[in-house]
Amino acid sequence: MTVLTQDQIDAFWRDGYIVVEDAVTGTQLDALRETFDRWVEESREEAEDYGETLDGRARFDLEPGHSAARPALRRVQSPEEVSEAYLDTMRNATTVDMCADLLGPNLRFHHGKVNSKQPGAATTVKFHQDFPFQPMTNDDMITALLFVDEVTLENGPLEVVAGTHKGPIHSLWHNGRFTGAVDDAVVAKNAEQMVKCTGPAGAVCLMHANLLHGSAPNLSDAPRTLYITTYYAEDSIELSPNHLPSRHTHELVRGEETGRVRCSSYEMEIPEKPSSTSFFDQQAAG
């Protein structure tokens, strides 16, 4: 039995994204919020990025200007490794069943992260596609952005360009540097077609990995926190080092293992894995 309607499935493959409400239960949402609020409080005691992930980088990424008085925890890498609430959501939320409706019954987990914009946060996410960060043998891959807080027009919502998942894979390399962002000319060309994705807490934006997207700063007095999980078809194999490895990477979350690999035709440059906490530093340097 599918969770999504046929109209929602058709809209996803036409536009490259859909926003669906009630992707988690109230209990799951409360647990995610409580856990992240605790992490924000703990971050007041830190002056620089801290914690450690599987590959030795910091788990908790602090925005420049972070302080005890005004904490600015902007990312948590692989939160499902250190939180039962996030692990439960990654495995069991209705979001996962939605992705299975779109990609097929056999589904694996690729990586997870929390991206947060605290009130007044200056961080922007420059426009990019996710797939060039994580090439696989096929592009049946979805980024699920769960709204832990209500997402409004003022607090830095996701901005997407509908239909660009059907277009070219744009380079994230410029002048020999991996910038994690597409060229400004690509953004300018698509500026009039950008759509802001808003919705209540507990909604999810399901986005094809080739969809062009970014986000603006948080100009409000309310936080905007997303739990972002990426899922992919079981018959796909990774072609470059995972930029957010965790002990749950490649876990089968729905269906069964087929022992098969499927390839689609595309060409892209090999990405550069961040040496620091997250890709925010790559985009800032670029």
N, C-alpha and C positions, 0 to 999 in steps of 0.2 A: 504494500500500500504506500503510495507516494504522499509526501507532506505538501509539496508545492502543487499548485494547479497547473494545468496545461498552459494557460495564459501567462503565468509567471515563468514557466520554463521557456516558452517562446520568446518572452521579453528579454530574458537573460541572453539567449543566443543571438537575438537581434541587436541589443544595445551593449552587451558585455557586462551588465550589472543589473541587480534588482535590490530593493530595500524591503525587508520582510519584518513585520513586528512579531513579538512574542517568540523569539528564537531561543530563549532560556526560561526556566521557571523563576518565579519570584524568589524562591529559596536559593537557587543558583546565583541569581543577580545580587542578592543581599550578601552572599558569601564572597563574591568577587569584590564588591565595594568595600566590605569590612577589611578584607585582606589588603587591598591597595591603600586604603586610608591608613592602615597600620604602617605600611611601608613608607608612606609620605612622612608620618610622624618620626619614624626611625631615621629618615634621611636628614632630619634637622641636626643630627649629631655628626654628620659627615661634611667634609669640605671638598672632597673630590670623589670621582667615580669609585665604587667599592663593590665588594663581593667578588665571586669568581664563578665563571661558567666552565663547561667541559673542556674548552680549549684554552683556558687560562686568562681570558679577558674579563673585564669587570662586568658584573651582572646588572648593576644599578647605575644608570646613566643620568648625570645631573646637568641641567641646562646651565650655561654660563650665567652668572649672577645669582645662582642658588645661595641661600643663606638659611640660618636657623630661623630667622624672623619671617622669611619668605621662601619656603622650600619650593624647589622646582625640579622634582623628580620627573624626567620626561620619558624614560624607557626602562623597562625591566626585561632583560633577555631570558627567554625560556622559563617563564614563571611557573609552568607546569612541573618543573623539576623540584621546586621548593614550596609548592602550595597544593594541598589536596583539593582546594576549591577550584583552582585553575585546571588541574589535571582532570577533575571530574567533568568540567565544562568541555575541555578539549575532546574527551572521549564520548561523552554521553548527551551533550546538548542537542536539541532539535536541529541546530545548525548543521551538525554532521549528517543527519538524514537528508537535509536539503541539498547538501553537496553531492550525496549519493544519487539523489533524484536527477541531478544535472550531469554527473560524470559516469554514472553506472554503479553497480552494487559493490564493487571491490575498490576500496579506498584506503589510502595511506596518509599518515600525518607527516608533514615536511618540517615545519618549525612554528614556534609561537613567540609572541612578544606582547608587551603592553606599551602602547604609545599614549602619553598623557600630555595635555596642555593645561597647566594650572592657570588660574585667572591672571590675565595680563601677560601670559607667556609669549615671548617674541619668536619662538621657533616656527619656521615655515618648513614645509616639505616640498621641495622643488619637483616639478613634473617629471615623471619617469614611468616605466613599465616594470612590473615585478619579474617577469620571465628572464630578462637579461641578467638578473642577479643570480639566477638559479636554473641554468639550462638543464633540460631533461630530454629523454629520447622522444617524448611527445608533449604537447602543450595543454593537455587536459588537466589543468591546475586552477584552483580557485583560492583567492584570498578572502577569508571571511572576517569582516571587521565588525565585531560585536560592540554595540553602544553600551558601555558600562554607565555612562551618564547620558542625559538627554543631549542630543546634538542639534544645535540651532545655527541660524545663519551668522550669528555673532561670535560663536566660540571656536571657530577654526574647523568648519566641517570639511569632510572629504569632498574634493572637486574632481569630477570625471569628465571625459570626453566620450560621449556615447558612440559606439560603433568602431572605435579605434582598435579594438581587439582583432578586427578583420584586416587591418592595414599592416604597414611595415613594422618590423622590429627596429626601433630607433637605437642608435649608438649612445652609450653612456660614457664613451671615451672622447676626450677633446684635447688636442695638442699634446698627445701622449700621456694624459692623466685620466685616471678613472674618476669621474666626477659624481657618478650615481644619479645624474640628471640628463635629460635630453637637451638638445641645443635650443637656445632662445627662439630661433626661427620656427621651430616646431610648435612651441607654445603660442607664439604670436599667430601662427596660421590657424590654430584651433581655439583661439580665445573666445570667439563668439558662440562656440558650441559647448562651452563648459557648463556642467550641471552640478549644483551643490546638493549633497546627500544629507538630509536631516531626518530626525525621527526621535521617538521616545527611547528612554533607557530600556534595554532588553531587545531592541530591534537589531537587525544585522544587515549589513551591506555585503552581498555576495558579488565578488568582482573577478572577472576573468584575468588571469595573470598577464595577458598582453594588453590590458586596457590602460590607456594613458590617464594618469591621475596625479594629484598633489593636494596640498592644503595650505591655508593661510594662517596667520597668527590668531591666538585667542584674544579677542578684543572685549570680552565680557568679564563679569565678576563671578562666573561659574566655571568649574573645571570641565574639560572634555577629555574623557578617558576611553580608550578603545582596547579591547583584548583582540589581538589579531592572530588568527591561526590560518595556516596554509595546508590544504589537502590536495592530493593528486591521485590520478588513476593508478591502480595497483600495477598495471603492466608498463609503467614508465620507470626508467632508471636514471639516476643522477649522473651528470656528465662533468661536473666541476665540484671542488670542495664546498660543502655546505657552509654558508656564511653565518648560520646560527645553529651550530650542532648541539644536540642534546641527547640524553640517553633514550629519549622517546622518538627520535628521528626515524622515519620509515616504519613506525608501528602501524600494523594493520588495524584500522578502526572500524571498518565495515567489510562484510563479505568474506572472501577466501582468497588464498594465494593460488594463482594460476600457473606459475612457472613459465610465463611467457613474457616477451617484451614487444612493444609496439612502437614504431618509429614514424614520425611525421617529418615532412620536408621543410627545413628552414635553415637560415644561416645567421650567425651572430658572433660577436667577439667574446672571448672568454672573460668573465668578470674578474675583478680584483677583490679578494676577501679583505674586509676592514682589518687593520692592525690594531685599532683602538676599540673603544667600547661598541660603537655602532656606526651606521652609515651616515648619521648626522654630520660627523666629522669629515667624511668624504665629500658630502655636498657643500659644507662650509668652505673646505679647501678649494673646491672646484669653482 
